[in-house]
Amino acid sequence: MHQQQLKKALKNAIYLLSDDKTMKQKIVGYHLDEAGDWVVELSCDHFQHVRHQPPFINRPWVVTEAGRKQMLGLELNCKKCDQNAPKDKV
């Protein structure tokens, strides 16, 4: 079994044994999408939008470089991992 497949199998096994059924992945980077919204790049190679649209979505950290930098390493729930979705590309 290739190392990449082994890692994926291990993550899936941890997921199945955990009480929290959502995969948590670390933020490793950011980019802007075509509409100018911030997108986090997760350690699993999936992307997730992180918008600041008060009062509905309150993430003031996303609008500044310092705020985004401070959140590197934060773990977010990755629904794409839960769905075994393919990796995203910029």
C-alpha positions in Angstrom: 0.0 0.0 0.0 1.4 3.4 -0.9 2.1 5.9 1.9 -0.6 8.3 0.6 -3.2 5.4 0.6 -2.1 4.3 4.1 -2.5 7.9 5.5 -6.0 8.1 4.0 -6.9 4.7 5.4 -5.6 5.8 8.8 -7.6 9.0 8.7 -10.7 7.1 7.8 -10.2 4.6 10.7 -9.7 7.5 13.2 -12.8 9.1 11.8 -14.9 5.9 12.2 -13.7 5.4 15.8 -14.1 9.0 17.0 -17.2 10.5 18.6 -17.0 13.6 16.4 -17.8 12.3 12.9 -16.3 15.3 11.1 -12.7 15.2 9.9 -10.7 18.1 11.3 -7.9 19.5 9.0 -5.4 22.3 9.7 -5.4 25.6 7.7 -2.1 25.7 5.8 -2.8 28.6 3.4 -5.2 31.0 1.8 -6.2 32.3 -1.6 -8.8 34.6 -3.1 -11.5 33.1 -5.4 -12.7 34.7 -8.6 -15.3 36.7 -6.7 -12.7 38.1 -4.2 -13.8 35.8 -1.3 -11.1 34.2 0.9 -10.7 30.5 0.7 -8.6 28.4 3.2 -6.4 25.7 1.9 -6.5 22.7 4.3 -3.8 20.2 5.1 -5.9 17.5 3.3 -5.7 19.5 0.0 -9.4 20.6 0.2 -10.5 24.2 0.0 -13.2 25.9 2.1 -14.6 29.4 1.9 -14.2 31.6 5.0 -16.3 34.7 4.6 -16.9 37.6 7.0 -20.5 38.6 6.4 -21.9 40.0 9.6 -24.4 39.4 11.2 -24.8 36.0 9.6 -21.1 34.9 9.4 -18.7 36.6 11.9 -15.1 36.0 11.0 -13.3 39.3 11.3 -9.9 37.6 11.3 -10.3 36.8 7.6 -10.2 40.4 6.4 -6.7 41.2 7.5 -3.4 39.5 6.7 -2.4 39.4 10.4 -5.7 37.7 11.2 -5.3 35.1 8.6 -1.7 34.5 9.6 -2.8 34.0 13.2 -5.3 31.3 12.2 -2.7 29.2 10.3 -2.7 25.7 11.9 -6.3 26.1 13.2 -8.3 22.9 12.6 -11.6 23.2 10.7 -14.2 20.6 10.0 -13.7 19.3 6.4 -17.0 18.0 5.0 -15.2 17.1 1.8 -13.0 14.6 3.7 -16.2 13.2 5.2 -17.5 12.7 1.6 -14.1 11.3 0.3 -14.1 14.1 -2.2 -11.1 14.5 -4.6 -8.5 17.1 -3.8 -9.1 20.7 -4.9 -6.9 22.7 -7.2 -6.3 26.5 -7.5 
